[in-house]
Structure formats: structure tokens, C-alpha cells
Amino acid sequence: MLKISRTCAIPLHELEWRFSASGGPGGQHVNTSNTKVEVRFDIANSPSLGPRQRERLLERLGPVVRVVASDTRSQTRNRDLALERLQARLADGLRIDPERRPTKPTRSSKAARVDSKRKRGEVKRLRRAPPDD
């Protein structure tokens, strides 16, 4: 199971894996091993998601989430990295941002702002050259 949040877990059999040869420089080993990992998760047809979870993920991520990992030369490590990235992307898609309530500045914060502006103006006034008489 891939644990996304407290209320969401996805069975690994719902993930579609694809392996291919990584690009970039290498040696004799690079032509024979498929270390690049691509994992896909079909949000639209997943039975493990609830209706609200599915709706939120479809709105934010689309019908299919695709993650690629080709960072290391080990297919096993790239599989782990791909699962971590998929988990992070789905968790971010399910996160609910708290509603922001606008606030007004307090009387003391207004006074502090005006006081700091006055002090700054005083510093600049003292830097000026004395007037010519």
C-alpha cells in the first residue's frame, strides 16, 4: 500500500510501471539495464479513492498522474524515488488550504510603523548638508 494521507491509501497493483534505459553518459552497463522508472496512476478509474478525493485530484492533477525517476543507476532506488514523488504529488493535490480571514493592523502596529518612518526621516534629515546662509 502507498499511504498518501490518514484517509487515503492506494494499493500498489493500481500503479502502472514502465522501465526503460536512462539517457546520458554511461559505459557497458548502460546499454543493458533499464534503470529509468516511470509510474502512472489513473485517478479517474481508481476504486481506492473517495468521490471528494477523486474530484479534488482530477481538478488539480488531471485524470492520470505520471512520475519519472532516472536519478540513480539502480532500478530499485529509482522505483523508491518514483513512489516517493508520486506520494508527495498526490498528498499535495489532496491538501486543503485553510481559508484566509483578512485582518486589520492593530493600533500598536500602526503606531510602530509611523514611529519607524519618523525615525528614518530624522536619520535622512541629519545626513543633509547644512543650509547655506
PEUR-V477585 format. One record per pair of residues at least 12 apart in sequence whose ideal C-beta (glycine too) atoms are under 10 Angstrom apart, sorted by the first residue. I is the first residue (numbers start at 1). J is the second residue. Records with the same first field share a line. If there is no record, write none. Layout:
I = J + J
//
This chain:
1 = 48
2 = 14 + 15 + 39 + 41 + 48 + 83 + 84 + 86 + 87 + 90
3 = 87 + 91
4 = 48 + 49 + 53 + 57 + 86 + 87 + 88 + 89 + 90 + 91 + 92 + 93 + 94
5 = 53 + 87 + 90 + 91 + 94 + 95
7 = 50 + 52 + 53 + 94
8 = 48 + 49 + 50 + 53 + 57 + 90 + 91 + 94
9 = 48
10 = 41 + 43 + 46 + 48 + 49 + 86 + 87 + 90
11 = 46 + 47 + 48
12 = 39 + 83
14 = 40 + 41 + 42 + 45 + 46 + 47 + 48 + 49
15 = 39 + 40 + 41 + 42 + 46 + 65 + 67 + 82 + 83 + 86
16 = 38 + 39 + 40 + 41 + 42 + 64 + 66
17 = 37 + 38 + 39 + 40 + 79 + 82
18 = 34 + 36 + 37 + 38 + 39 + 40 + 66 + 68
19 = 33 + 34 + 35 + 36 + 37 + 38 + 75 + 78 + 79
20 = 34 + 35 + 36 + 37 + 38 + 68 + 70
21 = 33 + 34 + 35 + 36 + 70
22 = 34 + 35 + 36 + 37 + 69 + 70 + 71 + 72 + 73 + 75 + 78
23 = 36 + 70
24 = 36 + 70
26 = 73
29 = 73
30 = 73
33 = 73 + 74 + 75
34 = 75 + 78
35 = 69 + 70 + 71 + 72 + 73 + 74 + 75 + 76 + 77 + 78 + 79
36 = 68 + 69 + 70 + 71 + 75 + 78 + 82
37 = 67 + 68 + 69 + 70 + 71 + 72 + 75 + 76 + 77 + 78 + 79 + 80 + 81 + 82 + 83
38 = 66 + 67 + 68 + 69 + 70 + 78 + 82
39 = 65 + 66 + 67 + 68 + 69 + 78 + 79 + 81 + 82 + 83 + 85 + 86
40 = 64 + 65 + 66 + 67 + 68 + 86
41 = 57 + 61 + 64 + 65 + 66 + 67 + 86 + 89 + 90
42 = 63 + 64 + 65
43 = 55 + 56 + 57 + 58 + 60 + 61 + 62 + 63 + 64 + 65 + 90 + 93
44 = 57 + 58 + 62 + 63 + 64
45 = 63 + 64
49 = 90 + 94
52 = 94
53 = 90 + 93 + 94
56 = 93 + 94 + 95 + 96
57 = 89 + 90 + 93 + 94
58 = 93
59 = 93
60 = 89 + 90 + 92 + 93 + 94 + 95
61 = 89 + 90 + 92 + 93 + 94
62 = 93
65 = 85 + 86 + 89 + 90 + 93
66 = 82 + 86 + 89
67 = 81 + 82 + 83 + 84 + 85 + 86 + 87 + 88 + 89 + 90
68 = 81 + 82 + 85
69 = 81 + 82 + 83 + 84 + 85 + 86
70 = 82
//
